[in-house]
Amino acid sequence: QVQLVESGGGVVQAGGSLRLTCEASGRSVSDYSMDWFRRKPGNQAREWVAQIMKSSNVTHYAGSVKGRFTISRDDPKNTVYLQMNNLQPDETAVYYCCFALPPDCWGQGTQVTVSS
C-alpha cells in the first residue's frame, strides 16, 4: 500500500520558518522525482512549489518561493523535506508531497498557518 505522510506543519509568525517532512511507504522515493504542492484556503487548484529530481538531486522552485524554500531528500530514510524560511501570511495552505512526473499524490498534507 502506497502512502505519503506529511508532517511538520503548524502555526508560525510571518518571517518564521518550518521544516516539512514527507515519509513514503510502499514505494522507494529513490525511484522518483518528488514534488511539493500547496493548496491555499478557498482555492481548489493546487500550486506547485518545488521539485527534486531522482538521482541527480537537481531542484526546481516556483518563482514565489525561490531563495526561501529548500527541497531535499534522504533516500535511505525514504523521506523528502521542505525547509521553508521567511514565511508570509499568504502562504497559509495545506502542503503535500507527491511522486512527480506526472504528479501522483497519496497524502493528506500538513497544515501551515502563517500569522501576521
LUMBA-397768 format. One record per residue (C-alpha): residue number from 1; y negated, z, x negated. Coordinates in nm, 2 decimals. Layout:
<atoms>
+------+--------+--------+--------+
: resi :  north :     up :   east :
+------+--------+--------+--------+
:  NUM :      Y :      Z :      X :
...
+------+--------+--------+--------+
</atoms>
This chain:
<atoms>
+------+--------+--------+--------+
: resi :  north :     up :   east :
+------+--------+--------+--------+
:    1 :   0.00 :   0.00 :   0.00 :
:    2 :  -0.33 :  -0.11 :  -0.14 :
:    3 :  -0.61 :   0.15 :  -0.14 :
:    4 :  -0.96 :   0.17 :  -0.29 :
:    5 :  -1.11 :   0.52 :  -0.26 :
:    6 :  -1.47 :   0.56 :  -0.34 :
:    7 :  -1.63 :   0.89 :  -0.42 :
:    8 :  -1.94 :   1.04 :  -0.59 :
:    9 :  -2.19 :   0.98 :  -0.32 :
:   10 :  -2.43 :   1.24 :  -0.19 :
:   11 :  -2.80 :   1.32 :  -0.13 :
:   12 :  -3.04 :   1.27 :  -0.42 :
:   13 :  -3.41 :   1.26 :  -0.45 :
:   14 :  -3.60 :   0.95 :  -0.53 :
:   15 :  -3.57 :   0.88 :  -0.90 :
:   16 :  -3.24 :   1.06 :  -0.93 :
:   17 :  -2.90 :   0.94 :  -1.04 :
:   18 :  -2.55 :   0.93 :  -0.91 :
:   19 :  -2.22 :   0.81 :  -1.06 :
:   20 :  -1.98 :   0.65 :  -0.81 :
:   21 :  -1.61 :   0.62 :  -0.87 :
:   22 :  -1.36 :   0.38 :  -0.72 :
:   23 :  -1.00 :   0.47 :  -0.77 :
:   24 :  -0.74 :   0.20 :  -0.69 :
:   25 :  -0.38 :   0.23 :  -0.60 :
:   26 :  -0.12 :  -0.04 :  -0.51 :
:   27 :  -0.28 :  -0.29 :  -0.74 :
:   28 :  -0.40 :  -0.28 :  -1.10 :
:   29 :  -0.77 :  -0.33 :  -1.14 :
:   30 :  -0.70 :  -0.48 :  -1.48 :
:   31 :  -0.57 :  -0.79 :  -1.29 :
:   32 :  -0.90 :  -0.83 :  -1.11 :
:   33 :  -1.27 :  -0.87 :  -1.15 :
:   34 :  -1.43 :  -0.59 :  -0.94 :
:   35 :  -1.74 :  -0.58 :  -0.72 :
:   36 :  -1.96 :  -0.30 :  -0.58 :
:   37 :  -2.13 :  -0.37 :  -0.25 :
:   38 :  -2.36 :  -0.16 :  -0.02 :
:   39 :  -2.43 :  -0.17 :   0.35 :
:   40 :  -2.77 :  -0.02 :   0.45 :
:   41 :  -2.83 :   0.16 :   0.78 :
:   42 :  -2.87 :  -0.07 :   1.07 :
:   43 :  -2.76 :  -0.37 :   0.87 :
:   44 :  -2.43 :  -0.53 :   0.94 :
:   45 :  -2.44 :  -0.75 :   0.64 :
:   46 :  -2.32 :  -0.62 :   0.31 :
:   47 :  -2.52 :  -0.66 :   0.00 :
:   48 :  -2.36 :  -0.74 :  -0.33 :
:   49 :  -2.47 :  -0.50 :  -0.60 :
:   50 :  -2.26 :  -0.56 :  -0.92 :
:   51 :  -1.96 :  -0.72 :  -1.07 :
:   52 :  -1.74 :  -0.66 :  -1.37 :
:   53 :  -1.51 :  -0.94 :  -1.49 :
:   54 :  -1.15 :  -0.87 :  -1.58 :
:   55 :  -1.05 :  -0.89 :  -1.94 :
:   56 :  -1.40 :  -0.98 :  -2.08 :
:   57 :  -1.58 :  -0.69 :  -1.90 :
:   58 :  -1.88 :  -0.92 :  -1.87 :
:   59 :  -2.11 :  -0.77 :  -1.60 :
:   60 :  -2.34 :  -0.92 :  -1.34 :
:   61 :  -2.60 :  -0.75 :  -1.13 :
:   62 :  -2.82 :  -0.81 :  -0.83 :
:   63 :  -3.18 :  -0.85 :  -0.93 :
:   64 :  -3.29 :  -0.54 :  -0.74 :
:   65 :  -3.06 :  -0.31 :  -0.94 :
:   66 :  -3.06 :  -0.48 :  -1.28 :
:   67 :  -3.16 :  -0.24 :  -1.56 :
:   68 :  -3.09 :   0.07 :  -1.34 :
:   69 :  -2.73 :   0.04 :  -1.24 :
:   70 :  -2.43 :   0.00 :  -1.47 :
:   71 :  -2.08 :  -0.10 :  -1.36 :
:   72 :  -1.79 :  -0.01 :  -1.58 :
:   73 :  -1.41 :   0.01 :  -1.56 :
:   74 :  -1.13 :   0.22 :  -1.71 :
:   75 :  -0.82 :   0.01 :  -1.66 :
:   76 :  -0.57 :   0.28 :  -1.78 :
:   77 :  -0.71 :   0.51 :  -1.50 :
:   78 :  -0.72 :   0.22 :  -1.26 :
:   79 :  -1.08 :   0.31 :  -1.18 :
:   80 :  -1.42 :   0.14 :  -1.16 :
:   81 :  -1.75 :   0.32 :  -1.18 :
:   82 :  -2.11 :   0.25 :  -1.08 :
:   83 :  -2.38 :   0.45 :  -1.26 :
:   84 :  -2.70 :   0.44 :  -1.06 :
:   85 :  -3.03 :   0.56 :  -1.21 :
:   86 :  -3.38 :   0.58 :  -1.06 :
:   87 :  -3.25 :   0.55 :  -0.71 :
:   88 :  -3.50 :   0.47 :  -0.44 :
:   89 :  -3.51 :   0.56 :  -0.07 :
:   90 :  -3.44 :   0.20 :   0.04 :
:   91 :  -3.11 :   0.22 :  -0.15 :
:   92 :  -2.97 :   0.46 :   0.10 :
:   93 :  -2.64 :   0.30 :   0.20 :
:   94 :  -2.27 :   0.32 :   0.21 :
:   95 :  -2.14 :   0.19 :  -0.12 :
:   96 :  -1.80 :   0.05 :  -0.16 :
:   97 :  -1.59 :  -0.14 :  -0.42 :
:   98 :  -1.38 :  -0.44 :  -0.37 :
:   99 :  -1.14 :  -0.66 :  -0.57 :
:  100 :  -1.36 :  -0.97 :  -0.65 :
:  101 :  -1.34 :  -1.34 :  -0.63 :
:  102 :  -1.32 :  -1.35 :  -0.34 :
:  103 :  -1.42 :  -1.01 :  -0.22 :
:  104 :  -1.12 :  -0.81 :  -0.09 :
:  105 :  -1.22 :  -0.48 :   0.03 :
:  106 :  -0.99 :  -0.19 :   0.12 :
:  107 :  -1.21 :   0.13 :   0.10 :
:  108 :  -1.43 :   0.32 :   0.35 :
:  109 :  -1.71 :   0.36 :   0.10 :
:  110 :  -1.92 :   0.66 :  -0.01 :
:  111 :  -2.25 :   0.75 :   0.15 :
:  112 :  -2.55 :   0.76 :  -0.08 :
:  113 :  -2.87 :   0.91 :   0.07 :
:  114 :  -3.19 :   0.89 :  -0.13 :
:  115 :  -3.47 :   1.11 :   0.00 :
:  116 :  -3.84 :   1.05 :  -0.07 :
+------+--------+--------+--------+
</atoms>
